[in-house]
Amino acid sequence: MSATHSHAPAPPVPAALSQAPAIRLYGKVDQAMLAEFLRQRAEAPADGPIVFELSTSGGDADMGRRIAQEMRACRQGGAAL
């Protein structure tokens, strides 16, 4: 049995935002990347879309899941976890 998830499509990203993402992460996924994500998220604009750029070859799966959880909470308008 498969579950279906219906999410409204994200609105288009303005070109200016895609050229200068508010959150940019690169390197190994680890505790340091999570800390950097949280720092950049706190400094990102509180209103409007936030562009997130990630470049990595892998790392700690638990840290990756935590970053994904934080992103979902932001997208849903909730407070950070």
Backbone torsions as a table, in degrees:
resi	resn	phi	psi	omega
1	MET	NA	131.4	-178.5
2	SER	-110.2	142.3	177.2
3	ALA	-94.4	141.8	176.3
4	THR	-110.9	139.6	178.8
5	HIS	-117.0	127.2	178.1
6	SER	-110.1	111.5	175.7
7	HIS	-114.0	138.9	175.5
8	ALA	-66.4	139.3	179.1
9	PRO	-62.9	145.0	178.4
10	ALA	-69.4	144.9	177.6
11	PRO	-66.0	156.7	179.0
12	PRO	-59.7	145.5	-179.8
13	VAL	-89.4	125.4	176.9
14	PRO	-59.2	144.5	-176.7
15	ALA	-55.8	-38.9	-178.8
16	ALA	-62.4	-37.6	179.2
17	LEU	-69.5	-39.3	-177.9
18	SER	-69.8	-21.1	178.6
19	GLN	-84.5	-18.2	-179.8
20	ALA	-140.1	75.7	-178.6
21	PRO	-57.4	143.9	178.2
22	ALA	-72.3	-29.5	-179.3
23	ILE	-127.3	120.2	179.0
24	ARG	-126.6	121.7	178.2
25	LEU	-127.0	139.4	175.7
26	TYR	-149.2	152.1	179.9
27	GLY	109.9	-161.6	-177.6
28	LYS	-73.2	135.8	176.1
29	VAL	-76.7	112.7	-179.0
30	ASP	-156.3	-171.0	-179.2
31	GLN	-59.9	-37.3	179.5
32	ALA	-64.7	-38.9	178.6
33	MET	-66.7	-41.4	177.5
34	LEU	-59.5	-46.4	179.5
35	ALA	-60.4	-41.8	179.1
36	GLU	-66.3	-39.6	176.3
37	PHE	-59.5	-48.4	-178.4
38	LEU	-63.0	-38.4	178.0
39	ARG	-63.7	-49.1	-178.7
40	GLN	-66.1	-36.7	179.1
41	ARG	-63.3	-40.3	179.3
42	ALA	-65.3	-29.0	-179.5
43	GLU	-90.2	-9.8	-178.0
44	ALA	-72.1	155.8	178.1
45	PRO	-57.2	140.6	-178.5
46	ALA	-78.4	-21.9	-179.1
47	ASP	-119.0	151.3	179.3
48	GLY	84.8	178.3	-177.2
49	PRO	-71.6	152.0	175.5
50	ILE	-121.7	123.5	177.7
51	VAL	-91.3	132.9	-177.5
52	PHE	-117.9	126.5	179.2
53	GLU	-118.7	129.7	-177.9
54	LEU	-133.4	130.8	175.6
55	SER	-135.4	114.1	-177.7
56	THR	-152.8	154.8	174.3
57	SER	-102.3	4.0	176.3
58	GLY	131.6	-165.6	-179.9
59	GLY	147.9	-145.4	-175.1
60	ASP	-76.7	115.8	-177.9
61	ALA	-62.9	-36.7	179.0
62	ASP	-64.0	-39.4	177.6
63	MET	-67.2	-38.6	177.0
64	GLY	-62.4	-41.8	177.5
65	ARG	-64.4	-38.3	179.6
66	ARG	-64.8	-42.9	177.3
67	ILE	-61.6	-43.5	178.5
68	ALA	-62.3	-40.0	177.4
69	GLN	-60.7	-44.9	179.5
70	GLU	-62.2	-40.8	179.3
71	MET	-64.5	-42.8	178.0
72	ARG	-62.1	-42.7	180.0
73	ALA	-61.8	-40.9	178.3
74	CYS	-65.2	-43.1	-177.8
75	ARG	-64.3	-34.0	-178.7
76	GLN	-85.4	1.5	177.2
77	GLY	81.5	10.2	-179.3
78	GLY	-89.0	169.8	177.5
79	ALA	-73.6	156.4	176.7
80	ALA	-61.6	150.5	-178.5
81	LEU	-80.1	NA	NA
